[in-house]
């Protein structure tokens, strides 16, 4: 698998970028800004690390955990109002990040297994 070519990691970077930008662009509720900004930036970093080093299975799980945290962040940060656009960004973005990270685990394991000396 080539570096910088996995669509799953590019999607995770995009989700992180959307979350970080929406932290500033949408009306804030509760602690939505720190939650979305922090998790967005961490998703961007995890996605870029996965793109640069496509055999790191642990980073795929980190990306999955960050997506799950983004999904539950509206309840943890007190901005789970159904009318709030910022909550919907967290829920949808978190779900997408979890799905693409789950899809990327098996290919990362395959690349990791091929690079180990036997």
N, C-alpha and C positions, 0 to 999 in steps of 0.2 A: 504494500500500500504506500502510495506516494505522500509526501508531506504536502500540506496545504490544499488537499483535494477532497476531503471528506465532507459531504454536504451536511451530515448530522452536526458536526462541530461548527460549521458556518451558521447553521440555524440557531445553535446555542449562543453564539456570539451576537447574532441579530436580536435574539430575545433579551439578552443582557443589555444591549444598546437601547432597545425600546424601553425597558424597565428604568434604566438610568435617566433617559431623556424625559420620560413621563413623570419621574419624580419631581422635575422642575416645571413641566408644561401643564400638568393637570392640577386642579384644585386639591389641596392637601387636606387630609383628615387624619386625626390621631397621629401616629408615628409613621405615616406612610413614606415620608421623604427619606429618613435614614434607612428604613428597611429596604425600600426599592432601590435606592442609590447604592447601598452596600452590596446587596445581592446581585444587582445588575452588573456592577463592576467586577465582582467575583466570578460571575458567569462568563463575562468577556475574557477574563484572565484564564479561566479553566478551559474555555473553548480554544483560545490561542495556544495554550500549552498542548492540548490534544492535537491541534493542527500541526504544530511543530514537531511533536514526538508521538506519532500515531500508534505506538505499541504500549503505551502506559495505561494498563487496565485500571489501576487505582484512580487515575484522574477521571476516567469515565464515571466511576462511582461517586467521586466528589461532585462532578457535574450533575449527576442524578440527585444527590442530596441537596445541592443548591436549588435545583428546580423544585424539589419537594418543599424546601423552606420558603421559596417564593410563593408557592401555592398556599401555604398555611399562614403566611405573613399577615394577611388582612385580619385574621383572628388574633394573632399574637400582638400586632401593632395597633389594634383598635380601630381599623378602618374598613371593617367588613360590611358597611352599609351597601345594600343592593343597588342603590341609586348612584353610588360613587364610581366614576369611570376608573379611578385609580385601583379600586379593588378588582374590577374586571380585568385590568391589565395584569395584575398579579396572578389571578386565578388562571387565565388563559395562557399567559407566558409561562407560569410554573408547570402547567400540564404539558405544554409543548416541549419544554426543556426536559421533563421527566421522560416523555415518550422518545425523543430523539436520543437521549443518553442511553435509554434501555436498548434502542436499536443499534447503538454503536458499541455496546459491550462485547458482543460475540465477535465482530470483526477485529476489535482491539485484541481480544484473546488470541485470535488466529495469528495476527501479526506478531504478538508477543511470543507465541510458541515457535514460530518460524525463526525468530532471531536468537533463541536460546541454543547454545551448543549441545549436541546430543552425544 
